[in-house]
Amino acid sequence: MQKTSRNGAIELAKRKVDFGILLPTREVVIHGFQISKVFEMAEIAEKNNVDSVWVGDSVVAKPRLDAISILSALAMKTQEVKLGTAVFLPALRNPVLLSHSLATLDQIASGRIILGVGIAGGRYNQEIFEKECDSCGIQFNERVKRMEEVIEIIRMLWQDDEVSYTGKYYRLKQVRMPLKPFKRPRIPIWIACSVIETGLRRVAKLADGWICNIVKPEEFKESWTKVQRFAKELGRDTTEIHPCNYLYMNIDANKEKSYNEADQFLTAYYNTKFTPEILEKWGSFGNANDCVRRLEAAAAAGAKTIIVHFASLDPMRKLEIFARDVLPSFN
């Protein structure tokens, strides 16, 4: 968290939990949200001591602005706020080219990048993710192993002078990548999954951080306990893994209005109608006190960072309300 001292200098302050804001890069495509407003939201977030801003990733399944391109622009529009992906799909990219692009991005951002990654697909509309993989030249059922290999390769390229690698999908022979990230020894990689144990074990083995969504606080706590146990079994220090909860939020004094707007937004966003039980897992839709309670519950369950995505067609307004009525409870 940042604060401004009496002489105007930026200082660091400690908050109970870090907060990130998911910027509406998909809304640019599906709702005509102005790109300039994406930049403005990032700047407002930084001025209001939000710790990080995030963008999603999808090429054709859930299209939006290209993640690396928009983060490069955001790196020039901001100074201190961390910049992350929630989440990026590395299986769709060539690992050598990706290593180069991300190292460039991190240099532009002076080491502020967090690479949140995932496999896409699974719970909803799997067919669109299968088509996306096919469009990008890979098989849907390859995406997990490809992601793991990409993570291994880009880390090696960032840390080693010369890399040789033999995997199921990628082979490198004496590849040199002189360009390294600004942040040494590497850009932190946070892996997304929720409750599936194979995914939690992947987090324990490979991740610098864990992004979890569509869970109640008690489910988050249970999964985080498993990640820590699996990490210990592998001989890892559990403090090396940063737990993060991704939540949707719509703040309005009228709870019914808040819920209905969020329901309509998420239906359009995912092209899927969610049950009330699933919406309860997605996040909090109510007044500021309701949202504070949900965020406090997430922090109590173990989340050290909470990424908030405003389920609204007016995310700028919701960010202003969040900064005014919610954030002060955590300072």
Contacts in CASP RR format, 6 or more apart in sequence:
PFRMAT RR
TARGET T0000
AUTHOR 0000-0000-0000
METHOD contacts of the structure
MODEL  1
MQKTSRNGAIELAKRKVDFGILLPTREVVIHGFQISKVFEMAEIAEKNNV
DSVWVGDSVVAKPRLDAISILSALAMKTQEVKLGTAVFLPALRNPVLLSH
SLATLDQIASGRIILGVGIAGGRYNQEIFEKECDSCGIQFNERVKRMEEV
IEIIRMLWQDDEVSYTGKYYRLKQVRMPLKPFKRPRIPIWIACSVIETGL
RRVAKLADGWICNIVKPEEFKESWTKVQRFAKELGRDTTEIHPCNYLYMN
IDANKEKSYNEADQFLTAYYNTKFTPEILEKWGSFGNANDCVRRLEAAAA
AGAKTIIVHFASLDPMRKLEIFARDVLPSFN
1 12 0 8 1.000
1 13 0 8 1.000
1 14 0 8 1.000
1 15 0 8 1.000
1 18 0 8 1.000
1 49 0 8 1.000
1 51 0 8 1.000
1 331 0 8 1.000
2 10 0 8 1.000
2 11 0 8 1.000
2 12 0 8 1.000
2 13 0 8 1.000
2 46 0 8 1.000
2 49 0 8 1.000
2 51 0 8 1.000
2 80 0 8 1.000
2 81 0 8 1.000
3 10 0 8 1.000
3 11 0 8 1.000
3 12 0 8 1.000
3 13 0 8 1.000
3 49 0 8 1.000
4 10 0 8 1.000
4 11 0 8 1.000
5 11 0 8 1.000
10 79 0 8 1.000
10 80 0 8 1.000
13 49 0 8 1.000
13 331 0 8 1.000
15 49 0 8 1.000
15 51 0 8 1.000
15 330 0 8 1.000
15 331 0 8 1.000
16 299 0 8 1.000
16 330 0 8 1.000
17 295 0 8 1.000
17 298 0 8 1.000
17 299 0 8 1.000
17 303 0 8 1.000
17 304 0 8 1.000
17 305 0 8 1.000
17 306 0 8 1.000
17 330 0 8 1.000
18 51 0 8 1.000
18 52 0 8 1.000
18 304 0 8 1.000
18 305 0 8 1.000
18 306 0 8 1.000
19 50 0 8 1.000
19 51 0 8 1.000
19 52 0 8 1.000
19 305 0 8 1.000
19 306 0 8 1.000
19 307 0 8 1.000
19 308 0 8 1.000
19 327 0 8 1.000
19 330 0 8 1.000
20 45 0 8 1.000
20 50 0 8 1.000
20 51 0 8 1.000
20 52 0 8 1.000
20 53 0 8 1.000
20 54 0 8 1.000
20 305 0 8 1.000
20 306 0 8 1.000
20 307 0 8 1.000
20 308 0 8 1.000
21 41 0 8 1.000
21 42 0 8 1.000
21 45 0 8 1.000
21 50 0 8 1.000
21 52 0 8 1.000
21 53 0 8 1.000
21 54 0 8 1.000
21 307 0 8 1.000
21 308 0 8 1.000
21 309 0 8 1.000
21 310 0 8 1.000
21 319 0 8 1.000
21 322 0 8 1.000
22 53 0 8 1.000
22 54 0 8 1.000
22 55 0 8 1.000
22 56 0 8 1.000
22 86 0 8 1.000
22 246 0 8 1.000
22 307 0 8 1.000
22 308 0 8 1.000
22 309 0 8 1.000
22 310 0 8 1.000
23 38 0 8 1.000
23 41 0 8 1.000
23 42 0 8 1.000
23 53 0 8 1.000
23 54 0 8 1.000
23 55 0 8 1.000
23 70 0 8 1.000
23 74 0 8 1.000
24 31 0 8 1.000
24 33 0 8 1.000
24 37 0 8 1.000
24 38 0 8 1.000
24 41 0 8 1.000
24 310 0 8 1.000
24 315 0 8 1.000
25 38 0 8 1.000
25 55 0 8 1.000
25 56 0 8 1.000
25 64 0 8 1.000
25 65 0 8 1.000
25 67 0 8 1.000
25 70 0 8 1.000
26 56 0 8 1.000
26 58 0 8 1.000
26 62 0 8 1.000
26 63 0 8 1.000
26 64 0 8 1.000
26 269 0 8 1.000
27 33 0 8 1.000
27 313 0 8 1.000
27 315 0 8 1.000
28 34 0 8 1.000
28 35 0 8 1.000
28 38 0 8 1.000
28 64 0 8 1.000
28 65 0 8 1.000
29 63 0 8 1.000
29 64 0 8 1.000
29 65 0 8 1.000
30 268 0 8 1.000
30 269 0 8 1.000
31 268 0 8 1.000
31 313 0 8 1.000
33 315 0 8 1.000
35 65 0 8 1.000
37 316 0 8 1.000
38 65 0 8 1.000
38 70 0 8 1.000
38 74 0 8 1.000
39 73 0 8 1.000
39 74 0 8 1.000
39 77 0 8 1.000
40 316 0 8 1.000
41 53 0 8 1.000
41 315 0 8 1.000
41 316 0 8 1.000
41 319 0 8 1.000
42 53 0 8 1.000
42 74 0 8 1.000
42 77 0 8 1.000
42 78 0 8 1.000
42 81 0 8 1.000
43 77 0 8 1.000
43 78 0 8 1.000
44 316 0 8 1.000
44 319 0 8 1.000
44 320 0 8 1.000
44 323 0 8 1.000
45 53 0 8 1.000
45 81 0 8 1.000
45 319 0 8 1.000
45 323 0 8 1.000
46 53 0 8 1.000
46 78 0 8 1.000
46 79 0 8 1.000
46 80 0 8 1.000
46 81 0 8 1.000
48 319 0 8 1.000
48 323 0 8 1.000
48 327 0 8 1.000
49 327 0 8 1.000
49 331 0 8 1.000
50 81 0 8 1.000
50 323 0 8 1.000
50 327 0 8 1.000
51 81 0 8 1.000
51 82 0 8 1.000
51 305 0 8 1.000
52 81 0 8 1.000
52 82 0 8 1.000
52 83 0 8 1.000
52 84 0 8 1.000
52 114 0 8 1.000
52 305 0 8 1.000
52 307 0 8 1.000
53 74 0 8 1.000
53 78 0 8 1.000
53 81 0 8 1.000
53 82 0 8 1.000
53 83 0 8 1.000
53 84 0 8 1.000
54 83 0 8 1.000
54 84 0 8 1.000
54 85 0 8 1.000
54 86 0 8 1.000
54 307 0 8 1.000
55 64 0 8 1.000
55 65 0 8 1.000
55 67 0 8 1.000
55 70 0 8 1.000
55 71 0 8 1.000
55 74 0 8 1.000
55 84 0 8 1.000
55 85 0 8 1.000
55 86 0 8 1.000
56 64 0 8 1.000
56 67 0 8 1.000
56 85 0 8 1.000
56 86 0 8 1.000
56 87 0 8 1.000
56 88 0 8 1.000
57 64 0 8 1.000
57 67 0 8 1.000
57 85 0 8 1.000
57 87 0 8 1.000
57 88 0 8 1.000
57 89 0 8 1.000
58 64 0 8 1.000
58 89 0 8 1.000
58 120 0 8 1.000
58 132 0 8 1.000
59 89 0 8 1.000
59 92 0 8 1.000
59 132 0 8 1.000
59 135 0 8 1.000
59 136 0 8 1.000
60 131 0 8 1.000
60 132 0 8 1.000
60 135 0 8 1.000
61 120 0 8 1.000
61 125 0 8 1.000
61 128 0 8 1.000
61 129 0 8 1.000
61 131 0 8 1.000
61 132 0 8 1.000
62 128 0 8 1.000
62 269 0 8 1.000
62 270 0 8 1.000
67 85 0 8 1.000
67 88 0 8 1.000
68 101 0 8 1.000
68 102 0 8 1.000
68 105 0 8 1.000
71 83 0 8 1.000
71 84 0 8 1.000
71 85 0 8 1.000
71 105 0 8 1.000
71 109 0 8 1.000
71 113 0 8 1.000
72 104 0 8 1.000
72 105 0 8 1.000
72 108 0 8 1.000
72 109 0 8 1.000
74 83 0 8 1.000
75 83 0 8 1.000
75 105 0 8 1.000
75 108 0 8 1.000
75 109 0 8 1.000
75 110 0 8 1.000
75 112 0 8 1.000
76 108 0 8 1.000
80 112 0 8 1.000
81 112 0 8 1.000
82 112 0 8 1.000
82 113 0 8 1.000
82 114 0 8 1.000
83 109 0 8 1.000
83 112 0 8 1.000
83 113 0 8 1.000
83 114 0 8 1.000
84 113 0 8 1.000
84 114 0 8 1.000
84 115 0 8 1.000
84 116 0 8 1.000
85 114 0 8 1.000
85 115 0 8 1.000
85 116 0 8 1.000
85 117 0 8 1.000
86 116 0 8 1.000
86 192 0 8 1.000
86 211 0 8 1.000
86 246 0 8 1.000
86 307 0 8 1.000
87 116 0 8 1.000
87 117 0 8 1.000
87 118 0 8 1.000
87 190 0 8 1.000
87 192 0 8 1.000
87 211 0 8 1.000
88 115 0 8 1.000
88 116 0 8 1.000
88 117 0 8 1.000
88 118 0 8 1.000
89 117 0 8 1.000
89 118 0 8 1.000
89 119 0 8 1.000
89 120 0 8 1.000
89 143 0 8 1.000
89 147 0 8 1.000
90 98 0 8 1.000
90 117 0 8 1.000
90 118 0 8 1.000
90 146 0 8 1.000
90 147 0 8 1.000
90 150 0 8 1.000
90 151 0 8 1.000
90 154 0 8 1.000
91 119 0 8 1.000
91 133 0 8 1.000
91 138 0 8 1.000
91 142 0 8 1.000
91 143 0 8 1.000
91 144 0 8 1.000
91 146 0 8 1.000
91 147 0 8 1.000
91 150 0 8 1.000
92 132 0 8 1.000
92 133 0 8 1.000
92 136 0 8 1.000
92 138 0 8 1.000
93 150 0 8 1.000
95 149 0 8 1.000
95 150 0 8 1.000
95 153 0 8 1.000
95 154 0 8 1.000
95 157 0 8 1.000
95 170 0 8 1.000
96 153 0 8 1.000
96 157 0 8 1.000
96 172 0 8 1.000
96 175 0 8 1.000
96 177 0 8 1.000
98 150 0 8 1.000
98 154 0 8 1.000
99 153 0 8 1.000
99 154 0 8 1.000
99 157 0 8 1.000
99 158 0 8 1.000
99 177 0 8 1.000
100 177 0 8 1.000
100 179 0 8 1.000
102 113 0 8 1.000
102 115 0 8 1.000
102 154 0 8 1.000
102 181 0 8 1.000
102 187 0 8 1.000
103 158 0 8 1.000
103 177 0 8 1.000
103 179 0 8 1.000
103 180 0 8 1.000
103 181 0 8 1.000
103 187 0 8 1.000
104 179 0 8 1.000
105 113 0 8 1.000
106 112 0 8 1.000
106 113 0 8 1.000
106 181 0 8 1.000
106 182 0 8 1.000
106 183 0 8 1.000
106 187 0 8 1.000
107 179 0 8 1.000
107 181 0 8 1.000
107 182 0 8 1.000
109 182 0 8 1.000
110 182 0 8 1.000
111 181 0 8 1.000
111 182 0 8 1.000
111 183 0 8 1.000
111 187 0 8 1.000
112 183 0 8 1.000
113 181 0 8 1.000
113 183 0 8 1.000
113 187 0 8 1.000
114 187 0 8 1.000
114 188 0 8 1.000
114 190 0 8 1.000
115 187 0 8 1.000
115 188 0 8 1.000
115 189 0 8 1.000
115 190 0 8 1.000
116 189 0 8 1.000
116 190 0 8 1.000
116 191 0 8 1.000
116 192 0 8 1.000
116 211 0 8 1.000
117 147 0 8 1.000
117 151 0 8 1.000
117 189 0 8 1.000
117 190 0 8 1.000
117 191 0 8 1.000
117 192 0 8 1.000
118 147 0 8 1.000
118 191 0 8 1.000
118 192 0 8 1.000
118 193 0 8 1.000
119 143 0 8 1.000
119 144 0 8 1.000
119 147 0 8 1.000
120 129 0 8 1.000
120 132 0 8 1.000
120 143 0 8 1.000
121 129 0 8 1.000
122 129 0 8 1.000
123 214 0 8 1.000
124 270 0 8 1.000
124 272 0 8 1.000
125 270 0 8 1.000
125 271 0 8 1.000
125 272 0 8 1.000
126 140 0 8 1.000
128 271 0 8 1.000
129 140 0 8 1.000
130 140 0 8 1.000
133 139 0 8 1.000
133 140 0 8 1.000
133 142 0 8 1.000
133 143 0 8 1.000
134 140 0 8 1.000
138 146 0 8 1.000
142 169 0 8 1.000
145 168 0 8 1.000
145 169 0 8 1.000
146 169 0 8 1.000
146 170 0 8 1.000
148 202 0 8 1.000
148 206 0 8 1.000
149 165 0 8 1.000
149 167 0 8 1.000
149 168 0 8 1.000
149 169 0 8 1.000
149 170 0 8 1.000
150 170 0 8 1.000
151 189 0 8 1.000
151 206 0 8 1.000
152 165 0 8 1.000
152 206 0 8 1.000
153 163 0 8 1.000
153 165 0 8 1.000
153 170 0 8 1.000
153 172 0 8 1.000
155 186 0 8 1.000
155 189 0 8 1.000
156 163 0 8 1.000
156 165 0 8 1.000
157 163 0 8 1.000
157 175 0 8 1.000
157 177 0 8 1.000
158 177 0 8 1.000
158 180 0 8 1.000
158 181 0 8 1.000
158 185 0 8 1.000
158 186 0 8 1.000
158 187 0 8 1.000
159 180 0 8 1.000
159 185 0 8 1.000
159 186 0 8 1.000
161 176 0 8 1.000
162 174 0 8 1.000
162 175 0 8 1.000
162 176 0 8 1.000
163 172 0 8 1.000
163 174 0 8 1.000
163 175 0 8 1.000
163 176 0 8 1.000
163 177 0 8 1.000
164 172 0 8 1.000
164 173 0 8 1.000
164 174 0 8 1.000
164 175 0 8 1.000
165 171 0 8 1.000
165 172 0 8 1.000
165 175 0 8 1.000
181 187 0 8 1.000
188 208 0 8 1.000
188 209 0 8 1.000
188 242 0 8 1.000
189 206 0 8 1.000
189 207 0 8 1.000
189 208 0 8 1.000
189 209 0 8 1.000
190 207 0 8 1.000
190 208 0 8 1.000
190 209 0 8 1.000
190 210 0 8 1.000
190 211 0 8 1.000
190 242 0 8 1.000
190 244 0 8 1.000
191 199 0 8 1.000
191 202 0 8 1.000
191 203 0 8 1.000
191 206 0 8 1.000
191 207 0 8 1.000
191 209 0 8 1.000
191 210 0 8 1.000
191 211 0 8 1.000
192 210 0 8 1.000
192 211 0 8 1.000
192 212 0 8 1.000
192 213 0 8 1.000
192 246 0 8 1.000
193 199 0 8 1.000
193 200 0 8 1.000
193 202 0 8 1.000
193 203 0 8 1.000
193 210 0 8 1.000
193 211 0 8 1.000
193 212 0 8 1.000
194 212 0 8 1.000
194 213 0 8 1.000
194 214 0 8 1.000
194 215 0 8 1.000
194 219 0 8 1.000
194 223 0 8 1.000
195 215 0 8 1.000
195 219 0 8 1.000
195 222 0 8 1.000
195 223 0 8 1.000
197 226 0 8 1.000
200 223 0 8 1.000
200 226 0 8 1.000
200 227 0 8 1.000
200 230 0 8 1.000
201 230 0 8 1.000
203 209 0 8 1.000
203 210 0 8 1.000
203 227 0 8 1.000
203 230 0 8 1.000
203 241 0 8 1.000
204 227 0 8 1.000
204 228 0 8 1.000
204 230 0 8 1.000
204 231 0 8 1.000
204 233 0 8 1.000
204 234 0 8 1.000
204 236 0 8 1.000
204 241 0 8 1.000
205 230 0 8 1.000
205 231 0 8 1.000
205 234 0 8 1.000
207 241 0 8 1.000
208 240 0 8 1.000
208 241 0 8 1.000
208 242 0 8 1.000
209 241 0 8 1.000
209 242 0 8 1.000
209 243 0 8 1.000
209 244 0 8 1.000
210 224 0 8 1.000
210 227 0 8 1.000
210 241 0 8 1.000
210 242 0 8 1.000
210 243 0 8 1.000
210 244 0 8 1.000
211 244 0 8 1.000
211 245 0 8 1.000
211 246 0 8 1.000
211 307 0 8 1.000
212 220 0 8 1.000
212 223 0 8 1.000
212 224 0 8 1.000
212 243 0 8 1.000
212 244 0 8 1.000
212 245 0 8 1.000
212 246 0 8 1.000
212 303 0 8 1.000
213 245 0 8 1.000
213 246 0 8 1.000
213 247 0 8 1.000
213 282 0 8 1.000
214 278 0 8 1.000
214 281 0 8 1.000
214 282 0 8 1.000
215 223 0 8 1.000
215 245 0 8 1.000
215 281 0 8 1.000
216 280 0 8 1.000
216 281 0 8 1.000
217 294 0 8 1.000
217 297 0 8 1.000
217 298 0 8 1.000
217 300 0 8 1.000
217 301 0 8 1.000
218 301 0 8 1.000
219 281 0 8 1.000
220 243 0 8 1.000
220 245 0 8 1.000
220 298 0 8 1.000
220 301 0 8 1.000
220 302 0 8 1.000
220 303 0 8 1.000
221 301 0 8 1.000
221 302 0 8 1.000
224 243 0 8 1.000
224 301 0 8 1.000
224 302 0 8 1.000
227 238 0 8 1.000
227 241 0 8 1.000
227 243 0 8 1.000
228 238 0 8 1.000
228 241 0 8 1.000
231 237 0 8 1.000
231 238 0 8 1.000
231 240 0 8 1.000
231 241 0 8 1.000
232 238 0 8 1.000
242 304 0 8 1.000
242 305 0 8 1.000
243 302 0 8 1.000
243 303 0 8 1.000
243 304 0 8 1.000
243 305 0 8 1.000
244 303 0 8 1.000
244 304 0 8 1.000
244 305 0 8 1.000
244 306 0 8 1.000
244 307 0 8 1.000
245 298 0 8 1.000
245 301 0 8 1.000
245 303 0 8 1.000
245 305 0 8 1.000
245 306 0 8 1.000
245 307 0 8 1.000
246 306 0 8 1.000
246 307 0 8 1.000
246 309 0 8 1.000
247 282 0 8 1.000
247 283 0 8 1.000
247 284 0 8 1.000
247 294 0 8 1.000
247 295 0 8 1.000
247 298 0 8 1.000
247 306 0 8 1.000
247 307 0 8 1.000
247 308 0 8 1.000
247 309 0 8 1.000
248 262 0 8 1.000
248 266 0 8 1.000
248 282 0 8 1.000
248 283 0 8 1.000
248 284 0 8 1.000
248 285 0 8 1.000
248 308 0 8 1.000
248 309 0 8 1.000
248 310 0 8 1.000
248 311 0 8 1.000
249 283 0 8 1.000
249 284 0 8 1.000
249 285 0 8 1.000
249 291 0 8 1.000
249 294 0 8 1.000
249 308 0 8 1.000
249 309 0 8 1.000
249 310 0 8 1.000
249 311 0 8 1.000
249 318 0 8 1.000
249 322 0 8 1.000
250 258 0 8 1.000
250 259 0 8 1.000
250 261 0 8 1.000
250 262 0 8 1.000
250 265 0 8 1.000
250 284 0 8 1.000
250 285 0 8 1.000
250 286 0 8 1.000
250 310 0 8 1.000
250 311 0 8 1.000
250 312 0 8 1.000
250 318 0 8 1.000
251 258 0 8 1.000
251 286 0 8 1.000
251 287 0 8 1.000
251 288 0 8 1.000
251 291 0 8 1.000
251 318 0 8 1.000
251 321 0 8 1.000
251 322 0 8 1.000
251 325 0 8 1.000
251 326 0 8 1.000
252 258 0 8 1.000
252 261 0 8 1.000
252 286 0 8 1.000
252 287 0 8 1.000
253 287 0 8 1.000
255 285 0 8 1.000
255 286 0 8 1.000
255 287 0 8 1.000
255 290 0 8 1.000
258 285 0 8 1.000
258 286 0 8 1.000
258 287 0 8 1.000
259 279 0 8 1.000
259 285 0 8 1.000
259 286 0 8 1.000
261 285 0 8 1.000
261 311 0 8 1.000
261 312 0 8 1.000
261 313 0 8 1.000
262 279 0 8 1.000
262 282 0 8 1.000
262 285 0 8 1.000
262 311 0 8 1.000
262 312 0 8 1.000
263 274 0 8 1.000
263 279 0 8 1.000
263 285 0 8 1.000
265 311 0 8 1.000
265 312 0 8 1.000
265 313 0 8 1.000
266 272 0 8 1.000
266 274 0 8 1.000
266 279 0 8 1.000
266 282 0 8 1.000
266 311 0 8 1.000
267 273 0 8 1.000
267 274 0 8 1.000
269 311 0 8 1.000
274 282 0 8 1.000
279 285 0 8 1.000
282 311 0 8 1.000
283 294 0 8 1.000
284 290 0 8 1.000
284 291 0 8 1.000
284 293 0 8 1.000
284 294 0 8 1.000
284 295 0 8 1.000
285 311 0 8 1.000
288 321 0 8 1.000
288 325 0 8 1.000
288 326 0 8 1.000
291 322 0 8 1.000
291 326 0 8 1.000
292 326 0 8 1.000
292 329 0 8 1.000
295 306 0 8 1.000
295 326 0 8 1.000
295 329 0 8 1.000
295 330 0 8 1.000
296 329 0 8 1.000
298 306 0 8 1.000
299 306 0 8 1.000
308 322 0 8 1.000
310 318 0 8 1.000
310 319 0 8 1.000
310 322 0 8 1.000
312 318 0 8 1.000
END
